Amino acid sequence: MRYFIPLFCLFLLSFSACTDDEDPIPNGVPIIRVESISPKTAKQFEEPVELVLYYEDANGDLGSEDPDELTLAVKDSRLENPDMYHVKPIAPPGANVPIQGTLSVIIKSVFLLGNGDSEQITFSVRIQDQAGNWSEEAVSPPITVEK
């Protein structure tokens, strides 16, 4: 019993040294996921497709004031290379605050690649912060493109 109290105090001290203000996102890497995609069926060249993306970043350095910086990659599953988009700054420059929210991306025109009447596609998305860290890839649910 004589060793129980000192060991118990040591146990409590070890937990009091832990803080909740550690970076919840590993290495400051942004997080992105697809919240929704609509419509589920789109006519080629006629209907835009909207991707709603959830983002999270521990230090708020998503987006850029420079319109030539393309930091959002959206890749059609049938194509080799992604389309790149500019994201405006989400937090004030230099703010270093955790941020989260949603972005809406409009894909103006989807189209058929083959000769069929319809194709199913998905979109893979990634976002890059100002430090050059890319999020992991998130994949949308499939949609159907029709003639």
Secondary structure, DSSP 4 states (H G I P E B T S, - for coil): -TTHHHHHHHHHHHHHT--S-S-SSGGG--EEEEEEEE-SEEETTT--EEEEEEEEESS--BS-S-TT---EEEEETTSSS-EEE----SS-TT----EEEEEEEEE------SSSSEEEE-EEEEEBBTTSPBPPPEEPPPEEEE-
